[in-house]
Amino acid sequence: MDKALINNVVEGFNLPKNKMIALNFWGEDKSLIKKIEDALTQKGHNVYVHVINLSKIKKDAKEDGIVHLSDDVITAIASSEVSIDVFSHPVKAPEGFEGETLQSFKMMLGKLFHAMKNEKETFIQWRLPTKENAGTIDADTYVEAITKACMVDYPALRKRADLVEKLVYGKKKVHIKAPNTDLTFEIYGNKWFKDVGFGDIPAGEIACLPKTTTANGTFFVPKLRFRELTFDNLNFKVENGVFKTDNETFKTFLDGFEGDTNLFAEFGLGLNDQIEHLIGNQLHDEKKLHTVHLGIGNNQMFGGENHANMHIDLVIEAQEVYVDDAPIIKDSKLVV
């Protein structure tokens, strides 16, 4: 991966110097994690590196059938001020894991995630532009799109987010218009979450909690990819915050999760001007400048009350979006 990309993303973290950073890397490319570690060190940080190599985990588990994570690792990660989780591939159990071995792998993931996230000043998740992360998307398309998205001008992105926040702060009502979409709802407009380099990478969104049960109308999503599945032309009828669809495949898909899976959870606007096209990857598409995304499922990470073991973002390129009758998107363009 290009050193300029790594340096740009690290610069975008915008962290004060001398932070204790836990850098957790999923993958086998030691030279790549060394580049990221060096970029952080050059910014004046103290970095603890932990590498998760699934091939080694599988080999070690053959001895007693259990996946181990030492207390020293957990202590080192838990004591850090900042955690950065870097993925060169999706997180999944090694092939052949089942029974007690699979359960111990899941327990390891739980302990690791808790140590990475709990009581941290900043928690960053960075999915690298690798073919392994592409999933069902054409690998070359994915790598090119994520690479470009990561090269956003971060100071300009933060400035754009601040301008949008000033425009929407304190507002209460939202109205979205697009083909086969006409949706109204209310929001908690006094608290906006800005992902501008220190949340999910690629970065570039501003979002808030909706008042879930106030949402009513229609919402059309041309394409949605989630994990290994693709859904085309999803028509939703939204009634009191519940997203309903006649698409039987999508309904069956949601039935595989637990909790408030079809409840309105998030309202967000994309801000990244380096994203040219929607590719079907939520974490990329929701950041595209001039887009709107509505989350369904869990929103407790934002301080909401929806509880579910999933969160899906439905991304569209809206024609018009109004907040308290003032345009925030007009003629498919953000007005700032």
Secondary structure by P-SEA (a helix, b strand, c coil): ccaaaaaaaaaacccccccbbbbbbccccaaaaaaaaaaaaaabbbbbbbbbcaaaaaaaaccccbbbbbaaaaaaaaaccbbbbbbcccccccccccaaaaaaaaaaaaaaaaaacccccbbbbbbcccccccccccaaaaaaaaaaaaacaaaaaaaaaaaaaaacccccbbbbbcccbbbbbcccccbbbbcccccccccccccccccccccbbbbbbccccccccccccccccccccbbbbccaaaaaaaaacccccccccbbbbbccccccccccccccccccccbbbbbccccccccccccccbbbbbbbbccbbbcccccccccccccc
